[in-house]
Amino acid sequence: MSTTTTRGVAQPAAAKASKARPRRGLRSNATLNFWLFTGPFLIGLVIFVFVPIGWSIWLSFFDARYTVTPSDFVGLDNYRQILTNSNFPDSLLTFTVFAAFIVPTTWALSLGLALLVNQLRFMRAFFRSVFFLPTAVSYVAAALIWKMSIFTGVRFGLMNTVLGWFGVDNIAYLSNPSPPWYWVVIVSLRLWIQSGFYMILFLAALQNIPAELYEAAEIDGAKRGWQTFRYITLPQLRATSTAVVLLLLIAAYQAFDEFYNLITTKATWAQTPLMELYKAALGTNQDYGAGSAGAVILSLLICVITLAQGKIMGFGRGEESK
């Protein structure tokens, strides 16, 4: 070992710094691991989402009857046809009204359930599971239960039985558009299925609100109840409320299963935009071009409404800009 002398005292020389060896294993192959984990999902996303979207946009400009590989370019004729020679515009108007009603109703019910469950001191997990359980039921199964057991038009239905106790005659909920009792069936079904899921979102947001905010508000003289809800709870739920409203809007315009299974006659007064596209693309004419044009219009409408709603509610803005 070599030594060095400092003021007559022999000291060992500093050892040479060894070169750092590259670490092997998972960290050294981070890029490879990333693609191994995300690659299958990205491939599925491209094949089952992006390719169909692009193909649908391409089909909307061609005469595609009974084929998905057309050759006759028709420009905007399919868009003109779906907007003038079908019930598609009426269905869009109807479901704009439907969305204007079902979205705030579901939002309020979900938030109310979340506030109630959050206040519980015992059996919170039980009630949370009970309210969330309907989310696991499919729209088809729920529609059959609503139509054949609860809102059936005969006197053996649950609702007609209850109304009969008060001397009310049987009501044909799903077979007559005037008065539009079918909306009671559809709205109650949607509320039953959807509210539990959005309740969980609100409940998670409520549990993330710092307790110090309520303590500071109480010191400042704020009363428990409406004042703390208005000035603390509701502003803290801004991001969650925006996400819930956007999801509800998209779900409202994509309604199909419950309408298709509830309305036996498939009458025009109960047609959803997706049902109109289903009739155009998979009906007797199998006009895939017109159906694709309607799908593009509906997608653009959802995008515009979503962006407008996000702009109004400040979705995506930083805290300093609010």
Buried (B, 14 or more C-beta within 10 A) or exposed (E): EEEEEEEEEEEEEEEEEEEEEEEEEEEEEEEEEEEEEEEEEEEEEEEEEEEEEEBBBBBBBBBBEEEBEBEEEBEEBBBEBBBEEBBBBBBBEBBBEBBEEBBEBBBEBBBEBBBEBBEEEEEEEEBBEEBBEBBEBEBEEBBBBBBEEBBBBEEEBEBBEEBEEEEEEBBEBBEBBEEEBBBBBBBBBBBBBBBBBBBBBBBEBBEEBEEEBBEEBEEEEBEEEEEBEEBBBEEBBBBBBBBBBBBBBBBBBBBBBBBBBBBEEEEEBBBBBBBBBBBBBEEEEBBBBBBBBBBBBBBEBBEEBBEEBBEEBEBEEEEEEE
